[in-house]
């Protein structure tokens, strides 16, 4: 399946989507032909791009409204995708017979983009990133329910343990389960649903169309709720951050696709979680954010579970 085009990153597929996209690799590609260092370099480029987007977004959302940010971000993202369309089959690759499915994906993109950025503006960066990384676990569960995928007891155990990590982080009943955290979890669920729909569309739809139409929904909603009275004209720094967010999205998109296209997710997935370490460092240096021990413990549980689920998925394919 093609990657869905991550709505949280606009044109960056999330780890869950890329894990599903990896199943479309040519079966004849074997380990001795894999260029692991090159693939790892691409993936780390994708991680850097995604983290760059998150940093730009968090800084922008301290000054500009969520609606204004999403609107400007979506316009620039669409402009970039149209500019690079010739490298992905041209505008003709946007033609589709699956308008209904793209509409569903656009609705999911609305929940994903607004949910994640709402939470990101109101909670520490590393907390938002960690909760966002529950998406691969949700994809595993949904693929068993809606796609009939065989998910063994080991992966189900990994999924359950991963969500125990979420409970450790949020500690319901102790005031940590905020609406911002719930919004990020809703966003993760929407990302996962998009990954499932990508499985449905991957055989007929182009990478460009799967990435392009998910940006249309958030743009439409942001325009519908746009209030000229709350518009704040970006200054030079604001425009630099907005354009930087758009550029980072494209960098992330290219990096993740090229990385996972060549090498097994079981090898590369652990590198994705380097974003959490870098995010914790950036959050401390820029916003003086210090994660408490429960966040660290919960993050370790979620990371371990996510890596295990990906590894077991690849092991089952190898056994088959």
N, C-alpha and C positions, 0 to 999 in steps of 0.2 A: 504494500500500500504506500502511496505517496504521503509525505508529511503534510499535515493539515495547514501549516502556516499558523504559528502560535499567536492567538489573539492577545495574550498578555504582552507578547513582544511584537505583536502586529505581523511581522514577517519572519519571526524566529520560531521554529517548531520547538515545542517543549520536549523534554526527554522522553515522555510517554509517547508522543507522536513519532519521534524519531525511532524509538524502539520498535514501533509497529512498522515504520517505513523500511526498516532493515530487512524485513521478511521478503521484500521484493528484490533483494540482491540476486544476481545470477548464481544459480546453484553450483555451477562449475568453478566458481571462484574458491580456491582452497587456500589453506593457511600458508603454504610456502610462497604463494603469489601476493600475500597481503604485505603492504608496506606500512607496518605498524608505526614507526616514527613519524612518517608523513601524515598518516591518519590522525595520530595523536596531536600533531601540530595544528591540523585543521580544527580538531575538536576544541583545543585550548583557545584557538582564535574565536570560535563560537562562544565559548564560556566568557571570554573577555568582552566580546560584543554584548552579550546579554547582561553582564554585570554593569557595563558602561551605560546601557539603557536604564537600568534600575537606578543607578546613581544620578543620572541626569533627571529622571522622572521624580525621584524623591526630593531633589533640590528645587525643581520647578514647582512642585505641588505645595511647597511652603509659601509660594507667592501667588501663583495663578490657580484658578479654579480647576476642578477635575474636568468639567465640561469643556473649558477652553483648551486645556492640555490635550484631551482626547481628540478634539476637532482639529487642532493644528497638527498634531502628531499623525492623524489619519490622512490628512491632505498631503502632507509631505511623504508619507509612506506610499500612498497611491502614486504620487508623482515619480518616486524612485522606481517603483515596480514597472510603471509604464515606460520609463526611460531604459530599463534593462530588459524589457520584453523581447526585443530582437534576439537576445541570447538564449531565450527560452521558447523559441517557436513563434515569436511575434504575437500581435494582437489576436490572430486567428486562434491561438491556443486558449483564449478566453471564452470561445464558443462552448456552449454546454447544452445538453439535453436533460440535465439534472437540476433545473432551476429550483425545484422544491427542496432538494437536499441542501443546496447552497443557501437557501433561505433559512433552513433550520440551523445550519452552521453559523450564519450571520447572527442569529438570535443567541446562540451559545457564545459567540464572540463578544456580544454586548455584556453578558453576565461575567465573562472571563476578564475582559479588559477593565470594566468599571469596578468589578469586585477586587481585583488585585491592586489596582492603583489606589482605590479608596483605602484599602488596608495598609498599603505601603506608606501612605502619607501620615498614618496615625499609629504606626508601631515601628519598632526597631527593624532595620533592614534585614538582619540575619533571621529574625523571627518570621518575617514575611517570606523570605526565600525558603526557609525550612518547611513551612506549611505548604508552599507551592510545590515542593518536591514530593508531596503525597500523591501527585497526579499519576505516576507510574503504578502505584499500588491500586488506585481506583480503576485504572485501565485494566489491570489484571482481573479484578472482580467483575467489571462490566463485560469484558470479553467472554467470560464464562457464562454470564447471564444472557446476553443479547446475541452473541456470535456463536455460542455453542462450543467455544474453545475448551479443550480439556485442561483443567487446572488441577494439578495433583494436590495432595494434602500438604506437601512441603511448601508450595507457593501460597496456599491458603493460610498456612501458619505464618508465613512471612508477612502477608497482608495484615493479618490480625495484630501481629506484634508491631508492625509499623504504626497502626492506629493507636496502639497502647502508647507509643512514643508521642503521638499528638496529645493524648490525655496527660502525659507527664509534663509536656510543655505548657499546656493551658490550665491544668489543675482546676477543673470545674468545681465551683463552690467556694473558691478562694479569690474570686474577683479577676482572674486572669482571662476568662473566656469573654472577651470583649466583642462588640459587633464588628470591629475591624478584623479580628481573627476569623470570625464566622464568614465575613465577606471574602477573605482570602481562600478559605476552604471551599466556599461556593465557586470561586474562580477556578480552583483546582479541579473540582467536579466538572465544570464546563469544559476545561481543557481536555479532560479525559473523554468526555462525550464527543468532542471534536475528533479525537484520535479514533474513536470507534466509527464515526461516520466516514473518516478518511479511509478506513478499511473497505467501506462500502463503495467509495468513489474512486479508489486508487487505480482500478483497472481501466477506467475510461477517461478520467479527468487529468489534466496537465498539472504539473507542480505550480505553475503560475496561477491557474484558475483557483486552485485550492488555497493559495496564499492571498489572492486578490480579493475574492468575494467576502472573506471574513472581515476585511477592513471596512467594507461598505456599511455593514450594520452599525458598528459603533460611530461611524461618521454621520450616518443618518440621525441617530439618536442624539448625538451631541449638537447637531444643527437644530433639531426640533426643540431642545431644551436651552438653546443659546439665549442668553439675556444680555442685550447690548449694554444694559446698565451696569452689569458686573464685569464687562470687558476691561481688561487691563492691558494696554499696549505693551508688548514685550520690549525691553530695552536691549542693548547690544548683547549683554550677558545672557538674557533670556533667549534671544534668537540663536545664539551659539549653542546653548543647551538643547533647544528644541531640534535644531538641525543635527546636533550631536546624537540625540536620542534616535532620530531617524536613521542616521548613518550606522550607528551601533546595531540597530535592528537588522539591517541588510548584512552587515559583517557577521552577525550571529547566525543568520539564516544560511549564508554561504558556508560558514565554518562547520555547523552541525551537519548539514546535508553531505558535504564532501567527506567529513570524518566518518560518519556512520555508513555511508555508501560503500566504503572500502573494507571496513573491519568490523568484526563481531561486537555487538554492544557489551557482551560479557567482558571484553578486554578494555573497552573505552569508558564504560559507564562510571567507574570509580573516579575518573578524571573530572566528570561533571561536577562532582560534589566539592571540588576545589573552589567553586564559586562561594560556598558557604564560609570557608576560611577567609577568602579574600573579602567577602561581604562583611564579616565580623571585624576585620582589620580596618576596612574603609569606614564602617559605621562608627568605630571608636575614634578614628583620626579626624573625621569630618564633623560628626554630630555628637561625639562623646558618648556613644551608646555602648554599654557593657552588658552582654547577656548574662543572666544569672545561671546558677548551676543547673536549675531544672530545664532551662532552655538548652543548655549544652548536652545534658543527659538525653533529653527528648530528641534532639537533633542526631545524636549518635545512634539512637535506636532506629529512627526513620532512615538514616543513611544506610545502616547495615541491612535493614529489611529491604530497601530498594535495590541494593546491589545483589542481595541474595535472590530476590524475585527475578531479576534480569538474568542472573547466572543460571538459575534453574530452568528458565524458559529456553535459553540457548542449549542447555544440556538435554532437554527433552527433544528438541529438534534434531540434535546430533544422534540421539538414541533411535529416533524414528527413521 
